[in-house]
């Protein structure tokens, strides 16, 4: 088997066999296949696509390239959740205690943020003492005893995907649905999940900018899951503006607490309850979505959800005292108000620009080894559909840096205004199953 022949085959629209895909992935992981040949194949896949069987085989090849988590010691159906990434997306912080409160085991492996999307691990590490480096036995015992645990992803989980993703990033082949779908699903399969709920974001702050693109990606990932005997559902949710009102690690933890206490932003609460309800149905806690949604709402209103979050923090080494006193979370020294230059309705917000602004303030990473300022970020004072007058504060920047003019300009330019009120945003567009 020769790599050049396989590139030629895909370039002409041919279908790669399982053996051929395994040859490619194992060869590239070991260094036998050079970057230039893998780059050529990725571009051929970008233009010619892959069918369902090819995508499933590519996913399995990624999984087989590294470690697989063995979660058989955990009792019950292990349900995992994955978001395709967005700005202000603190849904995982809300769903972990909610789903665990329903008795469904949540054994979650999460990553750190890079660029304008924040990582769940970074947000939780804004909590003093919170430990995401749990040993395997502690991780499993926490899930069995309390129905929840979270840990950073193993360095050797799907190493082929990590290596190929870095190459896609510099060869303009990131936005290929077969390559996105296999990358996402390989991590979930390798993480040992029995059932998976996918949160596919759509809008200015998401990778998928249109509903049609989001549906195609959702359907592709659901088909991969089913072909590999995993119960899989995808929920398409809005990312035309940041989710909730807070962007930044400590402030997003604070907002997640508000949601769990019944005082959360409407969009965050709706999306989190929808994802959590589907997870609990897949896990067998409730017979249908409506029943699950109503029960989980009751967990929030009764205080059961916030108590479960306190337990979650405690079992991972953190001090839950900040939950009753959110002011004790890391706080920036500077708070800069961005004011509207004109009156009108907020017609659009470029969520990606808001995410980049937060990164410039210190809340995210430009490079993998950058240090994060947990207190940095911003508060969305005005969102789409709200009326503002010239001079009103539309956003507040939180920073410890001396320079914040670039972030301020970026936020100002992210907002668009209109004389007429825009149509209401749908927080959840569709469910693919």
QUIHU-V509618 format. One record per backbone hydrogen bond with DSSP energy under -1.0 kcal/mol. NH is the residue of the N-H (numbers start at 1). CO is the residue of the C=O. E is the energy in kcal/mol with one decimal. If there is no record, write none. Layout:
nh=[NH/NH]
co=[CO/CO]
e=[E/E]
This chain:
nh=[6/7/8/9/10/11/12/13/14/21/22/23/24/25/26/27/28/29/30/32/33/38/39/40/41/42/43/44/45/46/47/48/49/55/56/57/58/59/60/61/62/63/64/65/66/67/69/74/79/80/82/84/90/95/96/98/99/100/101/103/104/106/108/110/115/121/123/124/125/126/127/130/131/139/140/141/142/143/144/145/146/147/149/151/152/153/157/162/163/164/165/166/167/168/169/173/176/180/181/182/183/184/185/186/187/188/189/190/191/192/193/194/195/196/197/198/199/200/202/203/205/206/214/215/216/217/218/219/220/221/222/223/224/225/226/227/228/229/230/231/233/234/235/236/237/238/239/243/247/250/252/253/254/255/256/257/258/259/260/261/262/263/269/270/271/272/273/274/275/276/277/278/279/280/281/282/283/284/285/292/293/294/295/296/297/298/299/300/301/302/305/307/308/309/310/311/312/313/314/315/317/318/319/323/328/329/334/336/338/340/344/345/346/347/348/350/351/354/355/356/357/358/359/360/361/362/363/370/373/376/377/378/379/380/381/381/382/385/386/388/391/392/394/395/396/397/398/399/408/409/410/411/412/413/414/416/418/429/430/432]
co=[2/3/4/5/6/7/8/10/9/17/18/19/20/21/22/23/24/25/26/27/27/34/35/36/37/38/39/40/41/42/43/44/45/51/52/53/54/55/56/57/58/59/60/62/63/156/190/71/105/195/197/199/88/91/92/94/95/96/97/100/99/147/149/151/365/111/119/120/121/123/124/127/316/135/136/137/138/139/140/141/142/143/106/108/132/110/154/158/159/160/161/162/163/164/165/168/174/176/177/178/179/180/181/182/183/184/185/186/187/189/188/78/78/231/80/233/82/235/237/208/239/203/210/211/212/213/214/215/216/217/218/219/220/221/222/223/224/226/225/194/196/432/198/430/200/427/202/87/378/374/248/249/250/251/252/253/254/255/256/257/259/258/265/266/267/268/269/270/271/272/273/274/275/276/277/278/279/281/280/288/289/290/291/292/293/294/295/296/297/298/299/303/304/305/306/307/308/309/310/311/314/313/128/320/325/326/399/397/395/392/388/418/386/416/416/414/349/350/351/352/353/354/355/356/357/359/358/367/362/373/398/247/396/245/379/394/394/346/383/344/340/389/338/338/379/336/377/334/404/405/406/407/408/409/410/348/345/236/236/234]
e=[-1.5/-2.3/-2.1/-2.3/-2.3/-2.6/-1.6/-1.9/-2.8/-2.4/-2.6/-2.2/-2.2/-2.7/-2.6/-1.9/-2.4/-2.4/-2.0/-1.5/-1.9/-2.1/-2.9/-1.6/-2.1/-2.7/-2.1/-1.9/-2.6/-2.5/-2.0/-2.8/-2.7/-2.5/-2.4/-2.3/-2.5/-2.4/-2.2/-2.1/-2.1/-2.4/-2.9/-1.1/-1.2/-2.6/-3.1/-2.0/-1.5/-2.8/-2.0/-2.3/-1.4/-2.7/-2.1/-1.3/-3.0/-2.1/-2.1/-1.9/-1.7/-2.1/-2.6/-2.3/-2.7/-1.5/-1.9/-2.3/-2.0/-1.4/-1.8/-1.9/-3.4/-2.6/-2.2/-2.3/-2.4/-1.7/-2.4/-2.3/-3.2/-1.8/-1.7/-2.0/-2.1/-1.4/-1.6/-1.7/-2.3/-2.6/-3.0/-1.9/-1.3/-2.8/-2.2/-1.8/-2.0/-2.8/-2.9/-2.0/-1.6/-2.6/-2.5/-1.9/-1.2/-1.4/-2.6/-2.6/-1.3/-1.6/-1.4/-2.5/-2.0/-3.1/-2.5/-3.2/-3.6/-2.4/-1.9/-2.1/-2.7/-1.8/-2.3/-2.7/-2.2/-2.5/-2.7/-2.9/-2.2/-2.4/-2.5/-2.3/-1.9/-2.5/-2.5/-2.4/-1.3/-1.7/-2.9/-1.4/-2.2/-3.0/-3.5/-2.8/-2.0/-2.1/-3.1/-2.5/-2.4/-2.4/-1.9/-1.7/-2.1/-1.9/-2.1/-2.1/-1.8/-2.0/-2.3/-1.4/-1.3/-3.3/-2.6/-2.4/-2.4/-2.6/-2.5/-1.9/-2.5/-2.8/-2.5/-2.0/-2.1/-2.4/-1.8/-2.3/-1.9/-1.1/-2.6/-2.2/-3.0/-2.3/-2.2/-2.6/-2.0/-1.7/-1.9/-1.6/-2.4/-2.4/-2.1/-1.8/-1.7/-1.7/-2.0/-2.0/-2.2/-2.3/-2.2/-2.7/-1.7/-2.6/-1.3/-1.9/-2.4/-1.9/-2.2/-2.2/-3.4/-3.0/-2.6/-3.2/-2.6/-2.7/-1.4/-2.0/-1.3/-1.7/-2.3/-2.4/-2.4/-2.2/-1.9/-2.4/-1.4/-1.5/-2.5/-1.9/-3.1/-1.4/-2.3/-2.8/-2.6/-3.7/-1.1/-1.1/-2.1/-2.9/-2.1/-2.8/-2.8/-2.7/-3.0/-1.3/-2.2/-3.2/-3.3/-2.0/-2.3/-2.5/-2.1/-2.3/-2.3/-2.4/-1.1/-2.5/-2.2/-3.0/-1.1/-3.4]
